[in-house]
C-alpha cells in the first residue's frame, strides 16, 4: 500500500482488473489501480508519491499496443484519463497543446473542426497522445513527429522536463523515451504546430483514412499492429506468405483480413496471444530468415 494525500487516497483500488482498460480487453489485475481524470497536477502527485515511496508505477493511456500478463502487474497502475486540449498562437508555429491522456482520435477531430491539418492520420487510431509521443505512433504515411514540437514530461528525481523534437530522436516506432532503461517518466503534455486548412478538406482526408482502415483491418478489440514492419517489407505480407492468416493458438487468431493483427476469437488469454506471437515469429524466421520485432509491449509479470 502507498500513502497518497487526500482526496486521492480514497480513490486507490486494490486488486483491480485491468482488462477493461486495455484495447484488447485482456490481462490480469493490478496490485493497486488509480484512475486520474481531473488534471495533470493530480496525475503528477499520484505518480510522484509512488516513486518517492519506492512503489513500481506503470502508466497506461488507452491501453493500445500493450499485452498485459494474465498474472497481472505488481505495484501501482495509473490510468491517465486526463483529456484536455488548448488552442492558441504561440511561438515557432505552436498552436495546439494536448495532455498525454487525450485520445488521438478525439484530438484529430477537434483539430479538424478548428481547421488545423496534420493529424488526419490519427483518425480512428487507438491510443493516446502520451503513448504516441513515446512510441512515435503513425499511420497512412505519417506519424506523431511530423507535427510535434516538444513534450513536457515528468521524471523521477528530476521533476518536469521539456524535450524538444531533436532531443526525442525519433525513429520508426521508437524514440529516446522508449529506449530509456529507467521507465520512471510520463508524458504530461505535447505541443504541436499544425497548418491551417479548410475543415471540409481535412475531414475528407480523415474519412478516407478511416474507410481504408475499416477495409483493411479487423474490427473489435485488438492489440493493434503486433509487429514492426521490417526494412523494405511488411510484417503482414510476410505472415500471409507464411500461410499463417487464420492460424489459432487457444482463443487468439491471426486475422484472416490482415496478418499483422491478432483477434480474440474465443475468450483468448494473454498467454494465448503471446504463444501465437512466438509461433508467428518462429515460423516467419524459419521460412524467410526475417526476425519480426514486436511493436506490442509486454506489461506485467511474464516470468514462468
C-alpha positions in Angstrom: 0.0 0.0 0.0 1.1 3.5 -0.6 0.2 6.8 1.1 -1.4 9.4 -1.0 -2.7 12.9 0.0 -6.4 13.5 0.2 -8.6 13.3 -1.7 -6.6 10.9 -3.8 -6.0 8.3 -1.1 -9.7 7.2 -1.2 -9.5 6.5 -5.0 -7.0 3.7 -4.8 -8.4 0.4 -6.0 -6.7 -2.8 -4.7 -6.5 -5.9 -6.8 -8.4 -4.3 -9.7 -8.9 -5.9 -13.1 -7.0 -4.2 -16.0 -8.9 -5.9 -18.8 -11.4 -3.0 -19.2 -8.5 -0.5 -19.5 -6.8 -2.2 -22.4 -7.7 -2.1 -26.1 -7.6 -5.9 -26.3 -9.7 -6.3 -23.2 -7.1 -8.8 -21.8 -4.9 -9.1 -18.7 -4.9 -9.8 -15.0 -5.1 -7.5 -12.0 -3.0 -4.6 -10.7 -1.9 -4.7 -7.1 -3.2 -1.1 -6.9 -5.0 0.9 -9.5 -5.6 4.7 -9.8 -7.6 6.4 -12.5 -6.5 10.0 -12.9 -9.2 12.2 -14.5 -9.1 15.7 -13.1 -5.8 17.3 -14.1 -2.1 16.8 -14.8 -1.5 18.0 -11.2 -3.5 15.1 -9.9 -1.6 12.7 -12.2 1.8 14.0 -11.2 1.0 14.0 -7.5 0.0 10.3 -7.5 2.9 9.1 -9.7 5.5 11.1 -7.7 4.1 9.9 -4.4 4.6 6.3 -5.6 8.1 6.9 -6.9 9.1 8.6 -3.7 7.9 5.6 -1.7 9.7 3.1 -3.9 6.5 1.7 -5.4 6.8 0.5 -9.0 4.5 2.5 -11.3 3.1 1.7 -14.7 1.1 4.4 -16.5 -1.4 3.4 -19.2 -3.4 5.6 -21.5 -5.8 4.0 -23.9 -4.2 0.6 -23.4 -3.3 0.1 -27.0 -0.2 -1.7 -28.1 0.3 -3.4 -24.8 -0.2 -7.0 -23.7 -1.0 -7.2 -20.0 0.0 -10.5 -18.4 -2.7 -12.8 -17.1 -0.7 -12.8 -13.8 -1.2 -9.1 -13.5 1.0 -6.1 -12.7 2.9 -5.6 -9.5 2.8 -2.2 -7.8 0.6 0.7 -8.9 -1.0 1.1 -12.3 -2.2 4.6 -13.1 -4.7 5.2 -15.9 -4.0 8.5 -17.5 -7.5 9.7 -18.4 -6.7 13.4 -18.2 -8.0 14.7 -21.5 -7.5 18.4 -22.2 -6.6 20.4 -25.3 -5.7 24.1 -25.7 -5.6 26.1 -28.9 -3.5 29.2 -29.2 -0.9 31.1 -31.2 2.4 30.6 -29.5 6.0 30.9 -30.8 7.5 28.8 -33.6 4.1 27.9 -35.0 2.9 26.1 -31.9 -0.9 26.2 -31.9 -2.1 23.1 -30.1 -1.3 21.7 -26.7 -2.8 18.4 -25.5 -2.4 16.3 -22.4 -0.9 12.9 -22.5 -4.2 11.2 -21.7 -6.1 12.6 -24.6 -7.2 10.1 -27.2 -5.6 10.5 -30.7 -8.9 10.3 -32.5 -10.5 12.9 -30.2 -7.6 15.3 -30.7 -7.6 14.8 -34.5 -11.3 15.6 -34.7 -11.0 18.6 -32.5 -8.2 20.0 -34.7 -10.3 19.3 -37.8 -13.2 21.4 -36.6 -10.7 24.2 -36.0 -9.3 23.9 -39.5 -5.9 22.6 -38.3 -4.3 20.0 -40.5 -1.6 17.4 -39.8 -3.3 14.8 -37.6 -5.6 13.3 -40.2 -3.6 10.0 -40.0 -4.7 9.7 -36.3 -8.4 9.4 -37.0 -9.6 6.1 -35.6 -6.1 5.2 -34.4 -6.3 3.8 -30.9 -4.2 5.1 -28.1 -3.4 8.5 -26.5 -1.1 11.4 -27.1 1.3 10.2 -24.4 1.7 6.8 -25.8 2.1 8.2 -29.3 4.9 10.5 -28.1 6.8 7.6 -26.6 6.3 5.2 -29.4 6.2 7.6 -32.4 2.8 6.2 -33.4 1.8 6.7 -37.0 -0.3 5.6 -39.9 -1.1 6.4 -43.5 2.4 7.6 -44.2 2.8 10.0 -41.3 3.5 9.9 -37.6 3.5 12.0 -34.4 6.9 13.5 -35.0 5.7 15.2 -38.3 3.9 17.9 -36.3 5.3 17.6 -32.7 7.4 20.5 -31.4 8.1 19.4 -27.8 6.9 17.2 -25.0 6.6 18.0 -21.3 7.5 15.0 -19.2 7.6 14.2 -15.5 10.8 12.3 -14.4 11.6 10.6 -11.1 14.2 12.6 -9.3 14.2 15.5 -11.8 10.6 16.7 -11.9 9.2 18.4 -15.0 11.4 18.4 -18.1 10.8 19.8 -21.6 12.1 17.7 -24.5 12.4 19.1 -28.0 11.8 17.2 -31.1 15.5 16.8 -31.7 16.0 15.5 -28.1 13.3 12.9 -28.6 15.4 11.4 -31.5 12.6 9.7 -33.3 12.9 6.6 -35.4 10.4 4.1 -36.8 8.1 3.4 -33.9 10.7 4.4 -31.4 12.1 7.4 -29.5 14.7 8.4 -26.9 12.0 7.9 -24.3 11.1 4.4 -25.4 14.8 3.5 -25.4 15.3 4.5 -21.8 16.2 1.8 -19.3 14.7 3.7 -16.4 11.0 3.9 -17.3 10.1 6.3 -14.4 8.7 9.0 -16.6 5.4 10.0 -18.1 4.2 12.4 -20.7 2.2 15.3 -19.3 1.7 17.5 -22.4 2.6 17.6 -26.0 2.8 20.7 -28.2 2.1 20.7 -31.9 2.4 23.0 -34.9 -0.5 22.3 -37.3 -1.2 24.1 -40.6 -4.4 26.0 -41.3 -6.6 24.3 -43.9 -10.2 24.1 -45.0 -12.1 22.0 -42.4 -14.0 20.2 -45.2 -10.8 19.2 -46.9 -9.3 17.9 -43.6 -12.4 15.9 -43.0 -12.3 14.4 -46.4 -8.8 13.1 -45.8 -9.8 11.8 -42.4 -12.8 9.9 -43.8 -10.6 8.4 -46.5 -8.2 7.1 -43.9 -10.9 5.8 -41.7 -12.6 4.0 -44.6 -9.2 2.4 -45.6 -8.7 1.3 -42.0 -12.1 -0.3 -41.9 -11.5 -2.1 -45.2 -8.1 -3.5 -44.3 -8.1 -4.0 -40.5 -10.3 -6.2 -38.4 -12.9 -4.5 -36.1 -13.4 -5.0 -32.4 -10.9 -5.4 -29.5 -7.4 -5.7 -30.8 -3.8 -5.1 -29.7 -3.2 -3.1 -32.9 -0.2 -4.0 -35.1 1.6 -6.8 -33.5 5.0 -6.4 -35.3 7.0 -3.6 -36.7 7.4 -3.7 -40.4 11.0 -4.9 -41.3 13.0 -2.7 -43.6 11.7 -2.8 -47.1 8.8 -5.1 -46.4 5.6 -5.5 -44.4 5.0 -7.8 -41.5 1.5 -8.6 -42.7 2.8 -9.7 -46.1 5.4 -12.0 -44.6 2.8 -13.5 -42.2 0.4 -14.1 -45.1 3.2 -15.6 -47.3 4.0 -18.0 -44.5 0.4 -19.3 -44.6 -0.4 -18.0 -41.1 -3.6 -15.9 -41.8 -6.3 -17.5 -39.7 -3.9 -19.6 -37.6 -5.1 -20.0 -34.0 -3.5 -20.6 -30.6 -6.1 -21.1 -28.0 -8.6 -18.3 -28.3 -6.3 -16.0 -30.2 -6.2 -15.9 -34.0 -4.2 -14.3 -36.8 -6.8 -12.2 -38.5 -8.0 -13.6 -41.8 -8.2 -10.0 -43.0 -4.7 -8.7 -42.0 -1.8 -10.9 -41.0 -0.3 -8.3 -38.6 -3.5 -8.2 -36.4 -4.4 -10.9 -33.9 -8.0 -11.1 -32.8 -9.8 -12.5 -29.8 -11.7 -15.3 -31.4 -12.9 -17.2 -28.4 -12.2 -15.9 -24.9 -8.4 -15.6 -25.5 -6.0 -15.1 -22.7 -2.8 -13.0 -22.8 -0.9 -16.3 -22.7 -2.8 -17.3 -25.9 -1.7 -14.1 -27.6 1.9 -14.4 -26.6 2.0 -18.1 -27.7 0.7 -17.0 -31.1 3.2 -14.1 -31.3 6.1 -16.5 -30.6 4.8 -19.1 -33.1 4.4 -16.5 -35.9 7.9 -15.1 -35.2 9.5 -18.6 -35.3 7.6 -19.6 -38.5 8.4 -16.5 -40.4 12.0 -16.6 -39.4 12.3 -20.3 -40.4 10.8 -19.6 -43.8 12.4 -16.3 -44.6 15.2 -15.6 -42.2 13.5 -12.3 -41.1 13.2 -11.6 -37.4 9.8 -9.8 -36.7 10.3 -7.4 -33.8 7.3 -6.8 -31.6 5.5 -3.5 -31.7 3.3 -4.6 -28.8 4.9 -4.2 -25.4 4.7 -6.9 -22.7 3.5 -5.4 -19.4 3.3 -7.1 -16.1 4.5 -10.4 -14.7 5.7 -12.6 -17.6 8.1 -14.8 -15.6 7.4 -18.6 -15.8 
